[in-house]
Protein backbone atom coordinates (compact mmCIF):
# COMPACT_ATOMS: atom_id res chain seq x y z
CA UNK A 1 0.00 0.00 0.00
CA UNK A 2 2.84 2.37 0.88
CA UNK A 3 4.56 1.61 -2.40
CA UNK A 4 1.45 2.37 -4.45
CA UNK A 5 0.76 5.60 -2.58
CA UNK A 6 4.37 6.73 -2.96
CA UNK A 7 4.49 6.04 -6.69
CA UNK A 8 1.19 7.84 -7.16
CA UNK A 9 2.50 10.87 -5.28
CA UNK A 10 5.68 10.90 -7.35
CA UNK A 11 3.69 10.70 -10.57
CA UNK A 12 1.30 13.45 -9.44
CA UNK A 13 4.18 15.76 -8.53
CA UNK A 14 5.93 15.03 -11.80
CA UNK A 15 2.71 15.62 -13.78
CA UNK A 16 2.16 18.98 -12.06
CA UNK A 17 5.71 20.10 -12.88
CA UNK A 18 5.34 19.01 -16.50
CA UNK A 19 1.95 20.73 -16.67
CA UNK A 20 3.49 24.02 -15.57
CA UNK A 21 6.18 23.58 -18.22
CA UNK A 22 3.65 22.65 -20.92
CA UNK A 23 1.41 25.62 -20.06
CA UNK A 24 4.39 27.96 -20.30
CA UNK A 25 5.02 26.76 -23.86
CA UNK A 26 1.36 26.43 -24.88
CA UNK A 27 0.12 29.84 -23.76
CA UNK A 28 2.31 31.98 -26.06
CA UNK A 29 1.35 29.66 -28.93
CA UNK A 30 -2.36 29.57 -28.04
CA UNK A 31 -3.54 31.40 -31.15
CA UNK A 32 -1.75 28.89 -33.39
CA UNK A 33 -2.90 25.94 -31.29
CA UNK A 34 -6.52 27.04 -31.70
CA UNK A 35 -6.39 27.22 -35.50
CA UNK A 36 -7.25 23.54 -36.22
CA UNK A 37 -10.23 23.45 -33.83
CA UNK A 38 -11.44 26.86 -35.02
CA UNK A 39 -11.20 25.78 -38.66
CA UNK A 40 -13.06 22.53 -37.98
CA UNK A 41 -15.77 24.31 -35.97
CA UNK A 42 -16.26 26.75 -38.85
CA UNK A 43 -16.61 23.90 -41.36
CA UNK A 44 -19.14 22.11 -39.16
CA UNK A 45 -21.30 25.19 -38.62
CA UNK A 46 -21.29 26.31 -42.25
CA UNK A 47 -22.15 22.77 -43.37
CA UNK A 48 -24.89 22.05 -40.82
CA UNK A 49 -26.46 25.53 -40.77
CA UNK A 50 -25.79 27.03 -44.23
CA UNK A 51 -28.97 29.13 -44.13
CA UNK A 52 -27.79 31.43 -41.36
CA UNK A 53 -24.04 30.85 -40.77
CA UNK A 54 -21.81 33.07 -42.91
CA UNK A 55 -18.45 31.92 -41.55
CA UNK A 56 -16.15 32.35 -38.56
CA UNK A 57 -13.09 34.35 -37.59
CA UNK A 58 -10.30 33.86 -35.07
CA UNK A 59 -9.41 37.02 -33.16
CA UNK A 60 -6.59 36.10 -30.80
CA UNK A 61 -8.05 33.36 -28.64
CA UNK A 62 -11.65 34.37 -29.44
CA UNK A 63 -13.68 32.41 -31.98
CA UNK A 64 -16.32 34.64 -33.58
CA UNK A 65 -19.23 33.11 -35.51
CA UNK A 66 -20.56 35.28 -38.34
CA UNK A 67 -24.30 34.86 -38.93
CA UNK A 68 -27.22 36.31 -40.86
CA UNK A 69 -29.39 36.19 -37.73
CA UNK A 70 -31.05 39.54 -37.10
CA UNK A 71 -31.14 40.95 -33.57
CA UNK A 72 -32.67 44.21 -32.44
CA UNK A 73 -30.90 46.76 -30.26
CA UNK A 74 -31.96 49.92 -28.53
CA UNK A 75 -33.74 52.49 -30.65
CA UNK A 76 -35.00 49.81 -33.04
CA UNK A 77 -31.58 49.30 -34.61
CA UNK A 78 -31.06 45.96 -36.35
CA UNK A 79 -27.78 44.05 -36.40
CA UNK A 80 -26.47 40.55 -37.08
CA UNK A 81 -25.69 38.21 -34.22
CA UNK A 82 -21.98 37.35 -33.86
CA UNK A 83 -21.50 34.90 -30.96
CA UNK A 84 -17.99 34.96 -29.50
CA UNK A 85 -16.29 32.11 -27.67
CA UNK A 86 -13.00 31.96 -25.78
CA UNK A 87 -11.37 28.94 -27.41
CA UNK A 88 -8.88 28.48 -24.56
CA UNK A 89 -11.70 27.12 -22.40
CA UNK A 90 -11.82 24.05 -24.65
CA UNK A 91 -8.13 23.75 -25.59
CA UNK A 92 -6.34 23.35 -22.25
CA UNK A 93 -6.42 19.60 -22.75
CA UNK A 94 -3.36 19.96 -25.00
CA UNK A 95 -0.89 20.87 -22.23
CA UNK A 96 -2.63 18.40 -19.91
CA UNK A 97 -2.05 15.57 -22.39
CA UNK A 98 1.58 16.61 -22.88
CA UNK A 99 2.13 16.66 -19.11
CA UNK A 100 0.64 13.19 -18.64
CA UNK A 101 2.70 11.69 -21.46
CA UNK A 102 5.91 13.29 -20.18
CA UNK A 103 5.27 12.37 -16.53
CA UNK A 104 4.68 8.71 -17.41
CA UNK A 105 7.77 8.67 -19.67
CA UNK A 106 5.75 7.37 -22.59
CA UNK A 107 7.75 5.59 -25.26
CA UNK A 108 7.74 6.97 -28.84
CA UNK A 109 6.69 10.40 -27.62
CA UNK A 110 7.86 11.93 -30.91
CA UNK A 111 4.73 10.68 -32.71
CA UNK A 112 2.31 10.06 -29.84
CA UNK A 113 2.24 13.68 -28.70
CA UNK A 114 1.41 15.16 -32.15
CA UNK A 115 -1.11 12.37 -32.80
CA UNK A 116 -2.69 12.94 -29.39
CA UNK A 117 -2.97 16.68 -29.95
CA UNK A 118 -4.62 16.00 -33.30
CA UNK A 119 -7.06 13.59 -31.63
CA UNK A 120 -8.18 16.38 -29.30
CA UNK A 121 -9.18 18.74 -32.13
CA UNK A 122 -12.68 17.30 -32.85
CA UNK A 123 -13.59 17.53 -29.18
CA UNK A 124 -12.31 21.09 -28.95
CA UNK A 125 -14.42 21.92 -32.02
CA UNK A 126 -17.41 20.29 -30.29
CA UNK A 127 -17.03 22.70 -27.36
CA UNK A 128 -16.71 25.74 -29.62
CA UNK A 129 -19.72 24.77 -31.77
CA UNK A 130 -22.01 24.15 -28.82
CA UNK A 131 -20.87 27.35 -27.11
CA UNK A 132 -21.89 29.25 -30.25
CA UNK A 133 -25.18 27.36 -30.45
CA UNK A 134 -25.87 28.03 -26.77
CA UNK A 135 -25.64 31.76 -27.42
CA UNK A 136 -27.87 31.49 -30.49
CA UNK A 137 -30.52 29.14 -29.08
CA UNK A 138 -30.66 30.04 -25.38
CA UNK A 139 -29.20 33.48 -24.76
CA UNK A 140 -30.62 35.13 -27.89
CA UNK A 141 -33.35 32.53 -28.37
CA UNK A 142 -36.29 34.91 -28.19
CA UNK A 143 -34.96 36.89 -31.14
CA UNK A 144 -33.52 34.05 -33.21
CA UNK A 145 -36.04 31.24 -32.69
CA UNK A 146 -38.10 32.04 -35.77
CA UNK A 147 -34.94 32.36 -37.87
CA UNK A 148 -33.25 29.15 -36.71
CA UNK A 149 -36.28 26.96 -36.07
CA UNK A 150 -34.82 25.80 -32.73
CA UNK A 151 -37.66 24.60 -30.52
CA UNK A 152 -37.58 23.73 -26.79
CA UNK A 153 -36.31 20.18 -27.37
CA UNK A 154 -33.52 21.34 -29.65
CA UNK A 155 -32.54 24.05 -27.19
CA UNK A 156 -32.38 21.46 -24.37
CA UNK A 157 -30.17 19.20 -26.50
CA UNK A 158 -27.90 22.13 -27.29
CA UNK A 159 -27.67 22.96 -23.57
CA UNK A 160 -26.73 19.33 -22.80
CA UNK A 161 -24.10 19.33 -25.57
CA UNK A 162 -22.72 22.59 -24.24
CA UNK A 163 -22.43 21.26 -20.67
CA UNK A 164 -20.77 18.07 -21.93
CA UNK A 165 -18.30 20.04 -24.05
CA UNK A 166 -17.55 22.54 -21.29
CA UNK A 167 -17.40 20.38 -18.15
CA UNK A 168 -16.37 16.90 -19.27
CA UNK A 169 -14.60 16.68 -22.63
CA UNK A 170 -11.69 19.11 -22.03
CA UNK A 171 -10.33 17.00 -19.14
CA UNK A 172 -11.69 13.51 -19.87
CA UNK A 173 -10.50 13.20 -23.47
CA UNK A 174 -6.80 13.96 -22.77
CA UNK A 175 -6.80 11.32 -20.02
CA UNK A 176 -8.43 8.74 -22.32
CA UNK A 177 -5.95 9.52 -25.10
CA UNK A 178 -3.11 9.16 -22.61
CA UNK A 179 -4.41 5.76 -21.49
CA UNK A 180 -4.78 4.68 -25.14
CA UNK A 181 -1.16 5.63 -25.87
CA UNK A 182 0.32 4.32 -22.62
CA UNK A 183 -1.65 1.29 -21.48
CA UNK A 184 1.30 0.27 -19.33
CA UNK A 185 0.36 2.99 -16.85
CA UNK A 186 -3.22 1.75 -16.60
CA UNK A 187 -2.04 -1.86 -16.20
CA UNK A 188 0.39 -0.89 -13.43
CA UNK A 189 -2.30 1.11 -11.64
CA UNK A 190 -4.70 -1.86 -11.77
CA UNK A 191 -2.02 -4.25 -10.51
CA UNK A 192 -1.04 -1.94 -7.65
CA UNK A 193 -4.70 -1.52 -6.76
CA UNK A 194 -5.19 -5.28 -6.67
CA UNK A 195 -2.05 -5.81 -4.53
CA UNK A 196 -3.16 -3.06 -2.17
CA UNK A 197 -6.56 -4.69 -1.72
CA UNK A 198 -4.98 -8.08 -1.02
CA UNK A 199 -2.58 -6.64 1.57
CA UNK A 200 -5.40 -5.19 3.70
Secondary structure, 3 states (H helix, E strand, C coil): CHHHHHHHHHHHHHHHHHHHHHHHHHHHCHHHHHHHHHHHHHHHHHHHCCCCEEEEEEECCEEEEEECCEEECHHHCEEECCCEEECHHHHCHHHHHHHHHHHCCCCCHHHHHHHHHHHHHHHHHHHHHHHHHHHHHHHCHHHHHHHHCCCHHHHHHHHHHHHHHHHHHHHHHHHHHHHHHCHHHHHHHHHHHHHHHHHC
